[in-house]
Amino acid sequence: MVRRVALITGAGSGIGRAAALSFASNGYAIGALGHGGDELADVVRTIETNGHDAVALDADISDEGNMRAAIAALVERYGRLDVVVANAGINGVWAPIDDLSLEEWNKTISVNLTGTFLTIATTVPYLKASGGGSIIVVSSINGTRTFTTPGATAYTASKAGQVAMVQQLALELARHHIRINAVCPGEIDTSIEANTALRHEDETAIPVIWPQGQVPITGGQPGRSEDVADVIMFLASDKARHITGSPIWVDGGQGLLR
């Protein structure tokens, strides 16, 4: 039996790490892609300690040369590619529109939207060669369900663009038996805040407070990375064989409240 292979971008922490561990435990060989740091090596080490196979791929998702080299190395190692999880991203700078610089805008769009494009564009040839597969893009409730995050214009635009890309590509890729879907998490207990720079919040914030928290199904507490990883795993599986071009919100009802 040919082993299935999954590429996970942003695999060093949070949702990416949880997804990598989940796919590995379900028999996939893992291409754990990230941009430097010890976290990526730790994920691979954990997977291997649990008796599964993984390789660390150091690449900047916004750099075409990096991505083509990393994906080629993954397929050379394992011989195929079946699932792509386009998870890597940043919050970037959140600031009033007239205070947001072009450089700041370009950085967020480059990583979140161009990075998603490159992740898909560089992997689709290998999915076609495998006879089909599944792509899951990690978007957000921002730009798809809610528009109240203070100053998050660039981030929101990038996340809305990801869902539009998913819906556009669903029909294009269907003839190749490639499904593509998006998960849109709400507040999740991850470290993405480390990639956030919030400036002049008082000029953009909507003055609404939920004393009991803003995630109804968990009593106000953030969701877990595993909550999102479980949905990603489902979308990659044969149980989701008739689902493509769909955004799925994993937010505990947060987007409906906001």
Secondary structure, DSSP 8 states (H G I E B T S, - for coil): ----EEEEETTTSHHHHHHHHHHHHTT-EEEEEESSSHHHHHHHHHHHHTT--EEEEE--TT-HHHHHHHHHHHHHHHS---EEEE-----EEE--TTT--HHHHHHHHIIIIIHHHHHHHHHHHHHHHTT-EEEEEE--SBTTTB--STT-HHHHHHHHHHHHHHHHHHHHHHTTTEEEEEEEE-SBSSSGGGGEEE--GGGT------TT-S-GGGTT--B-HHHHHHHHHHHHSGGGTT--S-EEEESTTHHHH-
